[in-house]
């Protein structure tokens, strides 16, 4: 198409699809067009060059984030989250547009990422791509315990730090950990969950990860906390384990397993869990199956990653012999979590740019803004699956969860960094510090 025709084509497509919102776009020719009914925040976007228009027309799902990263799609009023939120409120998936046909062709050519076999070597490469970045980056936006998964906001006024502690407390309550229990943490991250289970629950924990950066940090943290005799972190794939555990926990790792490996994952968990053991799986989930990973996420953020639906998970659970004892959905908690992370990234912009360049910062800005908007408007959520071999191991009613959380809270009071998050004054001070940044 000629440049003028491309602009006209994109304008017509946007005009037909954006019924709500307040968006103005300046095209490379200088043409300015308005879209929506004028409601909501005013957004002003500029497309820098004609080639950018062509890319958006042909392949918007990858072109928009890449052009934003390159500074060729500029949000001059408002921000990228507001633009993505407007899109998600308005756009309904289509199958007849040129862009939709290209998406279908990409699926046929590249194969469904979710269906690829993720062997141990590929899993290690995928993990290194994201988690072996400079550890200082994560310290700039995560809570002090470096929890890189959905927090649990028990109250609207909770700080991110307190909500991450509440997440660990909720998971520990559902695990029904006995003192001295042998616990396996699959995908142990920077060690926060394992340290909590050792220090608060009195467990002996083995954490496994494929990230060398995370392994080094978590091992150092265990020594600093004085629990290196009770917490061990290993660079190991879950499929290589040959031991038995009283409890198994996996938080935010299942999204990297791969759909074809779901049966292997749960068969392995069933083999490693003792007959009266309890397991808790914490994973992102989507409301219905979709085997296609967003190209931006696949290319830049989580290669090989896949967010499953419950209907894709449960058949493998059933075939493993494990019993599903409890399911809980955390709906908008991850939207609030990613919002807090993005606020901290922006507050620490100068420090991020000391580690990485402007393009990397915009990539992460798009990633976190896209994550928040997806959990708010695309019905993504987090699921907790409590699993066991013996149904009698779990109490008859869910009342035990609140009781156990209260007991764990009292145990946390012995540990200064946990206890500080119980104090309302400390929570207000932490919010003030974040705002001041």
C-alpha positions in Angstrom: 0.0 0.0 0.0 1.0 3.6 -0.5 1.8 5.6 2.7 -1.4 7.6 2.5 -3.4 4.5 2.0 -1.8 2.8 5.0 -2.7 5.7 7.2 -6.2 5.6 5.9 -6.4 1.9 6.4 -5.2 2.1 10.1 -7.5 5.1 10.8 -10.5 3.2 9.5 -9.6 0.1 11.5 -9.2 2.1 14.7 -12.3 4.2 14.1 -14.4 1.0 13.7 -13.1 -0.6 16.8 -12.6 2.1 19.4 -16.0 3.1 20.7 -14.9 4.1 24.2 -12.1 6.3 25.4 -10.4 9.5 24.4 -7.5 8.9 22.0 -5.8 11.2 19.5 -3.2 9.9 17.1 -0.7 12.1 15.1 0.3 10.2 11.9 3.6 10.7 10.2 2.0 12.9 7.6 0.9 15.3 10.3 -2.7 14.1 10.1 -4.4 14.1 13.5 -7.4 11.8 14.3 -9.5 11.4 17.4 -11.1 8.1 18.5 -13.6 7.1 21.2 -16.5 8.8 22.9 -14.3 11.3 24.9 -14.6 9.3 28.1 -11.6 8.5 30.4 -8.1 9.9 30.4 -7.0 11.9 27.4 -4.3 10.1 25.5 -2.1 11.5 22.8 0.0 9.1 20.6 2.4 10.0 17.8 3.6 7.5 15.2 7.0 8.6 14.1 7.4 7.3 10.6 5.6 5.6 7.7 7.3 2.3 8.1 5.9 2.2 11.7 2.4 2.6 10.3 3.0 -0.3 7.9 4.2 -2.5 10.7 1.2 -1.7 12.9 -1.2 -2.5 10.0 0.5 -5.8 9.3 1.3 -7.1 12.8 0.1 -4.9 15.7 0.7 -7.5 18.5 4.4 -7.4 17.9 4.8 -4.1 16.2 3.3 -1.9 18.9 5.6 -3.1 21.7 8.7 -3.0 19.5 7.9 0.5 18.2 7.3 1.6 21.7 10.7 0.2 22.8 12.4 1.9 19.8 10.8 5.3 20.5 8.9 5.2 17.2 5.5 5.0 18.9 5.4 7.8 21.5 2.7 8.3 24.2 2.9 12.1 24.5 0.0 12.4 26.9 -1.0 9.7 29.3 1.1 6.5 29.5 1.4 3.1 28.0 -0.7 1.4 30.6 -3.7 3.7 29.8 -3.2 3.0 26.1 -3.2 -0.7 26.6 -6.2 -0.5 28.9 -8.1 1.4 26.2 -7.2 -1.2 23.6 -8.3 -4.1 25.9 -11.6 -2.4 26.6 -12.4 -1.9 23.0 -10.8 -4.6 20.8 -12.6 -7.8 20.2 -10.6 -10.6 18.5 -11.2 -10.8 14.8 -10.3 -13.4 12.2 -10.9 -11.5 8.9 -8.3 -8.7 9.1 -4.9 -8.8 7.5 -3.2 -8.7 10.9 -5.4 -11.6 12.1 -4.5 -13.7 9.1 -0.8 -12.9 9.7 -1.2 -14.1 13.3 -2.7 -17.3 12.1 0.2 -17.8 9.6 2.7 -17.2 12.4 1.1 -20.0 14.5 1.4 -22.4 11.5 5.0 -21.5 10.8 6.4 -21.3 14.3 4.2 -23.9 15.9 2.3 -23.3 19.1 4.9 -22.3 21.8 2.8 -24.0 24.4 3.2 -27.4 22.6 7.0 -27.3 22.3 8.9 -29.9 24.3 10.8 -28.1 27.1 13.7 -30.4 28.0 16.1 -29.6 30.8 18.6 -27.8 28.5 15.9 -25.6 26.9 14.4 -24.9 30.4 17.7 -23.7 31.6 18.1 -21.4 28.6 14.6 -20.0 29.1 15.2 -19.3 32.7 18.6 -17.6 32.1 17.0 -15.2 29.6 14.9 -13.6 32.3 16.1 -14.5 35.7 19.9 -14.1 35.2 19.6 -10.4 34.5 21.6 -8.2 36.9 20.2 -8.9 40.3 20.3 -5.2 41.1 17.4 -4.6 38.7 15.0 -6.8 40.7 16.0 -5.2 43.9 14.9 -1.8 42.5 11.2 -2.9 42.2 10.6 -6.0 44.3 9.9 -6.1 48.0 13.0 -6.7 50.3 12.3 -10.4 50.3 12.4 -10.4 46.5 9.1 -12.1 45.9 8.6 -12.1 42.1 5.1 -13.5 42.1 1.6 -12.4 42.9 1.1 -10.8 46.3 -2.0 -11.3 48.5 -3.7 -8.1 49.3 -5.9 -8.9 52.3 -6.8 -5.3 52.7 -7.0 -2.4 50.2 -4.5 -0.4 52.2 -1.7 -3.0 52.3 1.7 -2.1 51.1 3.3 -4.4 48.5 5.8 -5.6 51.2 3.0 -6.6 53.6 1.0 -8.2 50.8 4.0 -10.4 49.8 4.4 -11.5 53.4 0.6 -12.3 53.5 1.1 -14.4 50.3 3.7 -16.5 52.0 1.6 -16.9 55.1 -1.4 -18.0 53.0 0.6 -20.6 51.2 2.2 -21.9 54.3 -1.2 -22.2 56.0 -2.5 -24.4 53.1 0.7 -26.6 53.2 -0.1 -27.7 56.7 3.7 -27.8 57.5 4.6 -29.8 60.6 7.7 -28.8 62.6 10.8 -30.5 61.1 9.0 -31.3 57.9 11.1 -31.9 54.7 9.8 -29.4 52.2 10.7 -29.1 48.5 10.4 -25.7 46.9 10.3 -26.1 43.1 11.4 -22.9 41.4 12.7 -21.3 44.6 13.6 -17.9 43.1 15.6 -15.7 45.4 14.8 -17.9 48.4 12.1 -16.0 50.2 9.5 -18.7 50.4 12.0 -21.3 51.6 13.4 -19.0 54.2 9.9 -18.3 55.5 9.1 -22.0 55.8 12.3 -22.6 57.7 12.2 -19.6 60.0 8.4 -19.5 60.7 7.3 -23.1 60.3 10.4 -24.9 61.5 10.8 -26.8 58.3 13.9 -28.2 56.5 13.7 -26.9 53.0 15.4 -27.9 49.7 14.9 -25.2 47.1 15.7 -25.9 43.4 16.2 -23.4 40.6 17.8 -23.3 37.2 18.9 -19.7 37.6 22.5 -19.3 38.6 21.9 -15.7 39.7 19.0 -16.8 41.9 20.9 -19.7 43.3 23.8 -17.5 44.4 21.6 -14.9 46.0 19.4 -17.4 47.8 22.4 -19.4 49.2 23.9 -16.2 50.5 20.6 -15.2 52.1 20.2 -18.5 53.9 23.7 -18.0 55.4 22.9 -14.5 56.4 19.7 -15.6 58.1 21.5 -18.3 60.0 19.5 -21.2 58.6 22.0 -22.6 56.1 21.8 -25.9 58.2 18.1 -26.1 57.5 17.8 -24.6 54.0 19.7 -25.8 50.9 19.4 -24.4 47.5 20.4 -26.5 44.5 20.9 -25.8 40.8 18.7 -28.7 39.6 15.8 -29.5 37.3 12.8 -30.9 39.1 12.8 -34.0 36.9 16.3 -35.0 38.3 15.2 -35.2 41.9 15.2 -38.6 43.7 14.0 -38.0 47.3 10.8 -37.9 49.3 9.3 -34.8 50.9 6.5 -34.1 53.4 5.5 -31.0 51.5 6.0 -29.5 48.0 5.5 -25.9 47.1 5.8 -24.2 43.8 5.2 -20.5 43.4 5.3 -18.8 40.0 7.3 -21.6 38.3 4.6 -23.7 36.6 4.2 -21.1 33.9 7.7 -22.2 32.6 6.9 -26.0 32.6 5.3 -26.1 29.2 2.0 -27.8 28.3 3.6 -31.0 27.1 5.4 -31.4 30.4 2.3 -31.1 32.6 1.9 -34.9 33.0 5.6 -35.2 33.8 5.5 -32.4 36.4 2.6 -33.9 38.3 3.8 -37.5 38.0 7.1 -36.3 39.4 5.4 -34.4 42.3 3.3 -37.5 43.1 6.5 -39.6 43.2 8.4 -37.1 45.5 5.5 -36.5 47.9 5.1 -38.9 50.9 1.8 -40.7 51.3 0.5 -38.1 53.9 2.2 -35.1 52.3 0.6 -31.9 51.1 1.5 -29.8 48.0 0.5 -26.3 47.0 0.8 -25.0 43.5 0.6 -21.2 42.9 0.3 -20.4 39.2 -1.0 -17.8 36.8 -4.0 -19.0 34.8 -6.2 -17.9 32.0 -10.0 -18.3 31.8 -9.9 -20.6 28.8 -7.3 -22.5 26.8 -5.2 -20.6 24.3 -2.1 -22.4 22.9 -0.6 -19.2 21.5 1.9 -17.2 23.5 1.9 -13.4 22.9 4.8 -12.8 20.5 6.2 -9.9 22.5 6.3 -12.0 25.7 7.7 -15.0 23.8 10.5 -13.0 22.1 11.6 -10.6 24.8 10.3 -11.6 28.3 9.6 -15.3 28.9 10.6 -17.6 26.0 8.9 -20.9 26.3 6.5 -19.5 28.9 2.8 -20.4 28.9 -0.1 -19.4 31.1 -2.5 -22.4 31.3 -6.2 -22.7 32.0 -7.5 -24.9 34.8 -9.0 -27.3 32.2 -5.5 -27.9 30.8 -4.0 -28.5 34.3 -6.5 -30.8 35.9 -6.3 -33.8 33.6 -2.6 -34.2 34.4 -3.4 -33.8 38.1 -6.0 -36.6 37.9 -3.8 -38.9 35.9 -0.9 -38.5 38.4 -2.9 -40.0 41.2 -2.8 -36.8 43.3 -6.1 -35.6 44.8 -7.2 -32.0 44.4 -8.2 -30.9 47.9 -8.7 -27.2 47.5 -8.8 -24.5 44.8 -8.7 -20.8 45.3 -8.7 -18.0 42.7 -6.8 -14.8 43.3 -8.4 -12.4 40.8 -7.1 -8.9 40.7 -4.2 -9.4 43.2 -1.7 -9.7 40.3 -3.0 -6.5 38.7 -2.2 -4.7 42.0 1.2 -6.5 42.3 2.4 -5.5 38.8 1.1 -2.0 39.2 3.2 -1.6 42.3 6.2 -3.1 40.5 5.8 -0.7 37.6 5.5 2.3 40.0 8.8 1.3 41.6 10.5 0.9 38.3 9.5 4.5 37.4 10.5 5.8 40.8 13.9 4.2 40.3 14.3 5.1 36.6 17.8 6.7 37.0 19.1 3.6 38.8 17.6 1.3 36.1 19.4 3.3 33.4 22.7 2.8 35.2 22.2 -0.9 34.5 20.5 -1.0 31.2 19.6 1.4 28.3 16.5 3.3 27.5 15.2 0.6 25.2 15.4 -2.0 27.9 13.5 0.3 30.3 10.7 0.8 27.8 10.6 -2.9 27.2 10.0 -3.6 30.9 7.6 -0.7 31.1 5.5 -2.3 28.3 5.8 -5.7 30.0 4.6 -4.6 33.4 1.9 -2.3 31.9 0.7 -5.2 29.7 0.7 -7.6 32.6 -1.4 -5.2 34.7 -3.9 -4.6 31.9 -4.2 -8.3 31.1 -5.0 -9.2 34.7 -7.6 -6.3 34.9 -9.3 -6.7 31.5 -8.5 -10.2 30.1 -9.7 -12.1 33.1 -6.2 -13.6 33.9 -5.9 -14.7 37.5 -3.8 -16.7 39.9 -4.9 -20.2 41.0 -3.9 -22.1 44.2 -4.2 -25.9 43.9 -3.8 -27.8 47.1 -2.9 -31.5 46.3 -2.5 -34.6 48.5 -2.4 -38.4 48.3 -4.6 -38.8 51.4 -7.8 -36.8 51.6 -7.9 -37.2 55.4 -4.6 -35.2 55.6 -6.6 -31.9 55.0 -9.1 -30.7 57.5 -12.8 -31.1 56.8 -13.5 -27.3 56.4 -11.5 -24.3 55.1 -11.8 -22.7 58.5 -8.3 -24.1 59.3 -6.7 -21.7 56.8 -7.6 -18.6 58.8 -6.7 -20.3 62.1 -3.3 -21.3 60.7 -2.7 -17.9 59.3 -3.3 -16.3 62.7 -0.9 -18.8 64.3 1.8 -18.1 61.7 1.3 -14.4 62.2 2.1 -14.8 65.8 5.2 -16.8 64.9 6.3 -14.0 62.5 6.4 -11.6 65.5 9.6 -13.3 66.6 11.4 -12.3 63.4 12.0 -8.5 63.2 11.7 -8.0 59.4 8.4 -9.9 59.4 7.1 -8.3 62.5 7.7 -4.8 61.2 5.2 -5.4 58.4 2.5 -6.1 61.0 2.6 -2.6 62.4 0.2 -0.1 60.8 2.7 2.8 61.4 5.4 0.8 59.6 3.0 0.2 56.6 2.2 3.9 56.4 5.9 4.8 56.5 6.7 2.3 53.7 4.0 3.8 51.5 5.4 7.2 52.3 8.9 6.1 51.3 7.6 4.7 48.0 5.7 7.9 47.2 8.7 10.0 48.0 10.9 8.1 45.6 
